[in-house]
Amino acid sequence: MNKTIIYLQVIFIIALAVLSGCTPYMKGSMNIERENYAAAIQSFQEELSQNPDNWRARQGLGLAYLKTGENDKAIDEFQYVLGQESESSTAFGYAPGDIERGLGQKPGDPFANYYLGLAYLYNGQRSEALETWKSYRNKGEPLVEEEIKKQLTVIEIYDSIHHAKHALEREKELATSPPKPGTVAVFYFKDLSPDNRFRSLQKAMAEMIITDLAQVKSLQVLERMRVQFLLSEMQLGQTGIVEGKTAPRAGRLLGAENLIVGSLEPGSLAAKASVASTTTEDVVGAFSVTAEQEEFFVLEKEIVYNILKVLPVTFTPEEEEQFKKYHTKNLQAVLYFGQGLDALDAGQWKDAKIFFKKATEEDPEFALSRYYLDHCPGATVATISSLSAMTVDQLANTVEGAVDVASADQASVASDQGAGPGDAAPPSEPSPTSGSVSVSW
């Protein structure tokens, strides 16, 4: 939020306090501005004891808890504002049924959503932070929304790297642990062409297959990055191709029950694929499909249907309606997309964005390329090796700093457009990074 606006708010609060006396909520807001978070907690708690439906006071209390390192309490407050039940909600003064009645809530509030995700991140709950920020929407601050999309990818990469490291450290233990039923890991189809003509199709094909299989609710399909960075930690090469003999080991480390491995061969475009079981270390089923190179999109769907047949898996008509749609029929678009994935996995953020942009320009309806374009980290993001070496707090600080910059840029844009205090984001949508709590009476 623009610092001038914050300053004017504080002056207004003080002036009003002189005239009418300061409410606990006003005191809490002023203490937030002064970074006196312990006093802010007391004031907001007092306000909520008198007005339990004051969702702004709950926002402020959550922020104060976060700033004092009480992440679990902050999580509870922000969950409550968003209308999410938590295991410990009654421990913080919420009466049974309050959530059902919607007391003190603002579902979808960008302030609560952002800080809930940040509290999860500081708490080391990366999966929860990812799920929370996937639903972040803020029409009032589009630059902040765009930055959070990019930071989702940063967190996902960090999470995948550390999952891989942890799995390798626990390999002996995981060797005797049964994989989760219904879990599927899709590995890159190995390029067997003599001139490597299908190299850019390897990751692109895998990502399209993963996206389609994920539409079937009875399956738990591992995200591509989880597979990618495990293969990288296993030092299986830049392309991360898994041979049949190493697939069971990778499957155990990933906790995947079913493994999809295959190859792309010359001729027209031929794919040979196998569905293997981590538990039995044997092939459950195998198949071959062919298509003209320009009809790679037909080949991809044939692979998906064959995988579902081999497993076997039933799917609803609604699920089939989703995964039978072609991602793109433009070969050049999918080749650019594959190059973008290669660059992304190498931490070459600028190159990745260029390739995703080219793919999207080739086919504006190619949803996967547009998604990756929107979520591609900026050029200033740390390298893969730097991310790998970060602690949880360092990651959270880095992410928070990037969103702070986006918030400042948003304020600058508003200022350049001649926005005054009356044109700023409404009190219901405060800046997610200002540390302020909007005031209403």
Long-range contacts (C-beta under 8 A, 24 or more apart in sequence): 1-407, 1-411, 1-424, 1-425, 1-430, 1-431, 1-434, 1-436, 2-411, 2-414, 2-415, 2-424, 4-421, 5-421, 5-424, 6-33, 6-434, 6-436, 8-421, 9-436, 9-438, 9-439, 12-439, 13-439, 16-441, 23-47, 23-441, 24-50, 24-57, 25-51, 25-54, 25-56, 25-57, 25-60, 25-439, 26-439, 28-57, 28-60, 28-61, 28-64, 28-437, 29-60, 29-436, 29-437, 29-439, 31-64, 32-60, 32-63, 32-64, 32-435, 32-436, 32-437, 33-435, 33-436, 35-67, 35-435, 37-64, 37-67, 37-68, 38-64, 38-68, 40-64, 41-65, 41-68, 45-93, 48-93, 48-104, 49-93, 52-93, 52-95, 52-98, 52-103, 52-104, 53-103, 53-104, 54-104, 55-81, 55-104, 55-105, 55-106, 55-109, 56-427, 56-437, 56-438, 56-439, 56-440, 57-104, 58-104, 59-106, 59-109, 59-111, 59-112, 59-115, 59-430, 59-437, 60-437, 62-112, 62-115, 62-116, 62-119, 63-115, 63-435, 63-437, 66-115, 66-118, 66-119, 66-122, 67-435, 69-122, 71-119, 71-120, 71-122, 71-123, 72-123, 74-115, 74-116, 74-119, 75-116, 75-119, 75-120, 75-123, 78-112, 78-113, 78-115, 78-116, 78-119, 79-116, 80-104, 80-105, 81-105, 81-106, 81-109, 81-112, 82-106, 82-107, 82-108, 82-109, 82-112, 82-113, 82-116, 83-107, 106-428, 108-135, 108-137, 109-428, 109-429, 110-136, 110-137, 110-138, 110-140, 110-141, 110-144, 110-429, 110-430, 110-432, 111-429, 111-430, 111-431, 111-432, 113-137, 113-432, 114-144, 114-148, 114-403, 114-432, 114-433, 115-432, 118-396, 118-399, 118-400, 121-155, 121-392, 121-395, 121-396, 121-399, 122-392, 122-393, 122-396, 124-392, 126-155, 126-158, 126-159, 127-159, 129-155, 130-155, 130-156, 130-159, 138-429, 138-432, 139-429, 140-425, 140-426, 140-429, 141-406, 141-407, 141-410, 141-425, 141-429, 141-431, 141-432, 142-410, 143-406, 143-407, 143-409, 143-410, 143-413, 144-403, 144-406, 144-407, 144-410, 144-431, 144-432, 144-433, 146-374, 146-406, 147-402, 147-403, 147-405, 147-406, 148-403, 149-374, 149-375, 150-375, 150-376, 150-377, 150-378, 150-381, 150-402, 151-377, 151-399, 151-402, 151-403, 152-375, 153-344, 153-375, 153-376, 153-377, 154-377, 154-381, 154-382, 154-387, 154-395, 154-398, 154-399, 155-395, 155-399, 156-223, 156-225, 157-225, 157-229, 157-384, 157-387, 158-387, 158-388, 158-390, 158-395, 160-223, 160-225, 160-226, 160-228, 160-229, 160-230, 161-229, 161-233, 161-384, 161-387, 161-388, 162-388, 163-226, 163-229, 163-230, 164-226, 164-229, 164-230, 164-232, 164-233, 164-234, 164-253, 165-233, 165-388, 167-230, 167-253, 167-254, 167-255, 168-233, 168-234, 168-253, 171-252, 171-253, 174-252, 174-253, 174-255, 175-252, 177-252, 177-255, 178-279, 179-251, 179-252, 179-255, 179-256, 179-257, 179-278, 179-279, 180-220, 180-255, 180-256, 180-257, 181-257, 182-218, 182-219, 182-220, 182-257, 183-219, 183-220, 183-221, 183-222, 183-254, 183-255, 183-256, 183-257, 183-258, 184-213, 184-219, 184-220, 184-221, 184-222, 184-256, 184-257, 184-258, 184-259, 184-260, 184-311, 185-222, 185-226, 185-227, 185-250, 185-251, 185-254, 185-256, 185-258, 185-259, 185-260, 186-210, 186-213, 186-221, 186-222, 186-224, 186-227, 186-260, 187-227, 187-231, 187-240, 187-241, 187-242, 187-247, 187-250, 187-259, 187-260, 187-261, 187-262, 188-239, 188-240, 188-241, 188-242, 189-262, 189-263, 189-264, 189-271, 189-273, 190-241, 190-262, 190-263, 190-264, 191-239, 191-263, 191-264, 192-263, 192-264, 192-265, 192-266, 193-264, 193-265, 193-266, 194-266, 197-266, 198-264, 198-269, 199-239, 199-338, 200-334, 200-335, 200-336, 200-338, 200-339, 200-342, 201-264, 201-296, 201-334, 201-335, 201-338, 202-239, 202-241, 202-264, 202-338, 203-239, 203-338, 203-341, 203-342, 203-345, 204-334, 204-335, 204-337, 204-338, 204-341, 205-264, 205-271, 205-296, 205-300, 205-303, 205-338, 207-337, 207-341, 207-368, 208-300, 208-327, 208-334, 208-368, 209-260, 209-300, 209-303, 209-304, 209-307, 211-323, 211-327, 211-368, 212-300, 212-301, 212-304, 212-322, 212-323, 213-304, 213-307, 213-308, 213-323, 215-315, 215-319, 215-322, 215-323, 216-308, 216-313, 216-315, 216-319, 216-323, 217-319, 218-313, 218-314, 218-315, 219-311, 219-313, 222-254, 222-256, 224-341, 225-345, 226-254, 227-254, 228-345, 229-345, 230-254, 232-345, 238-342, 238-345, 238-346, 240-345, 244-274, 244-276, 247-276, 248-276, 248-278, 248-281, 251-276, 251-278, 252-278, 258-284, 258-311, 260-307, 262-303, 268-292, 268-293, 269-293, 269-295, 269-296, 269-299, 271-299, 271-303, 273-303, 273-306, 273-307, 275-307, 275-310, 275-311, 284-310, 284-311, 285-309, 285-310, 286-310, 293-331, 294-331, 296-331, 296-334, 297-326, 297-327, 297-328, 297-329, 297-334, 300-327, 301-326, 327-366, 327-367, 327-368, 328-363, 328-365, 328-366, 328-368, 328-369, 329-363, 330-362, 330-363, 330-366, 332-362, 333-359, 333-360, 333-362, 333-363, 333-366, 333-369, 334-359, 334-366, 336-362, 336-369, 337-366, 337-368, 337-369, 337-372, 340-369, 340-372, 340-376, 341-372, 344-372, 344-376, 346-384, 347-383, 347-384, 347-385, 347-387, 349-376, 349-377, 349-378, 349-379, 349-381, 350-379, 352-376, 378-402, 400-433, 403-432, 403-433, 404-433, 406-433, 407-431, 407-432, 407-433, 407-434
